Amino acid sequence: METIKQEITEYWARRSGQFSSLRTQELHSEKRVQWTEELLRYLPRGKFLDILDVGCGSGFFSVILASMGHHVTGIDLTPEMIKEARKTADSLGLSIDFRVMDAENPDFPDGSFDVILSRNLTWTLPHLKETYIRWKQLLKPEGILLNFDGDYCRENNNEAQLPANHAHRAIDASLNAAYEHLKSELAPAQKPRPAWDRDILAAAGFRNIRIDRDLSRRLYQKADAFYNPTPMFTICAHNQTEVTEHV
């Protein structure tokens, strides 16, 4: 495994317990309703879908989607996160296929999924161009890629600006230092996002590429424990042959 991926895995392994606790709280908050509404903006209606949740963490999206009746597979590079995800799904009586797997090259047959989605993942991927190409191969014809992310490598947030109950205040100094180090390693290879993503996706053959920069405005009006000070965006791209791009 590459050094950067080892560092990412070790970072999330150390955060897995605290992170899972936060996501469990989020599942029982108004944020679950808000995220469900965001997903429903893009998911095809009228049938149960085969969905790949990439970088699933402790299973937040996987749980929401499985609760809708969809067939969900969740993958994450960090074994500790997959362990937490399985515990969460089991506690809710949900059948979700969780696997330890590299997001950059998921090991599934081509054309396996109606939807591939991720949340706060792609900024951590050293080979984003190759990853988008691989994800396109995994989509069924007319399948969609749904990516919720932010330009985290360019963020410069002051912890003093975060609310007193914010989750990041519980992260110790060594973890914060590891996080900043990861950003410094990843940033040189990245261009401003999401424009960079749009260009990569178009070159990979995705069509009807839509970018929504108002995600944070809808989700994070209140500075609570789940507040994200980094502006988030949504990218929705289609695996189709018709060339109709909207940005």
Residue, then its C-alpha position, 0 to 999 in steps of 0.5 A: m500500500e502507498t505511504i499516503k494510503q497507509e497514513i489515511t488508513e491509520y488516521w481513520a483507524r484512530r478516529s473510528g470510534q469517535f467518528s462512529s459515535l458522531r455518525t450514530q448521533e447524526l442518524h438520530s438527528e434532523k440531519r438524517v432527514q436533510w441528507t435523505e432529501e439530498l439523496l432523493r434529489y438524484l436517485p432514480r425513482g420507482k425501483f430498488l437500486d444496486i448502490l455502492d457506498v464508497g468510503c462508507g466509514s461507519g455506514f451513515f449513507s449505507v444505513i439511510l439507503a438500505s432503510m429505503g429498501h435499496h441493495v447496498t454495498g459499503i466499502d472502506l479501506t479502514p478495517e476499523m470503520i467497516k467493523e463499526a459499520r457492521k455493528t451499526a447495521d446489525s443494531l438496526g436489523l439491516s442487511i448491508d454488504f460491508r467490505v474492506m476495499d480500496a476506493e480507487n479500485p473496487d473489486f467488482p465486475d463491470g456494470s454492477f451498480d446503478v449508483i456509486l456515491s461517496r461523502n467527504l472521500t474523493w479529496t483523500l484519493p491520490h489518483l482521482k482521475e483513475t478512480y473516476i474512470r474505474w467507477k464509471q466502469l462499475l456503473k450500469p448503463e445510465g447509472i449515476l455517480l453522486n459525490f458529496d465533497g468539499d475542497y478540503c485541501r484548501e480549507n483553512n478553518n480556525e477551530a476557535q470559530l467552531p461551536a463549543n459542542h463541535a466534534h472536532r474539539a474532541i480530536d486530540a492534537s496528534l490527530n489534528a497534526a496528522y490531518e494537516h499533514l495529510k492535507s499538505e501531502l495531497a494538496p500539491a496534486q489537486k486543482p480547485r474543486p469542483a471544477w477540477d472534478r468536472d473536467i476529469l469526469a467529462a474526459a472520462g466520458f461522463r455526461n449530464i454533469r451537474i454541480d450544486r454549490d449550495l449543499s452547505r447552505r441547505l445542510y449547515q445553517k445551524a452551527d451544531a455538533f455536525y456543522n461543517p465549516t468547509p463549503m460542500f458541493t454535490i456532483c452528479a454525473h451520468n454514465q450515458t452516451e448522450v452529450t448534455e452537460h449542465v453546470 
